[in-house]
Amino acid sequence: MGMPDEPYYTIIVETVRIRGSGLHGDIHVRPVAGERFPQSLHVRSPKEMRRDYPLGTRFRIYAKLTDREGGGQFLHTHHSWPYEVLDE
């Protein structure tokens, strides 16, 4: 579980609506097209990125590729880390 040797990356992500995904609500964060990670990869991020900004807002974050036991890989940025709002 976890990927302790995986480096941290600065990447650009965006909020998107995915209905019925089985995760926590319909608004999710994903890497933008052209980033080093596929858009299908889930990003665990601070709630305010999804709650306080319009759908489609892009952010620059510092994140790490990780996984969980019995689950797939995802990108993780700590809830207390700063992020940059690129557009609203």
Beta strands, then each sheet from edge to edge (+ up, - down):
strand 1: 8-17
strand 2: 27-31
strand 3: 43-44
strand 4: 58-67
strand 5: 73-76
strand 6: 84-87
sheet 1: 2+ 1- 4+ 5- 3-
sheet 2: 2+ 1- 4+ 6-
end
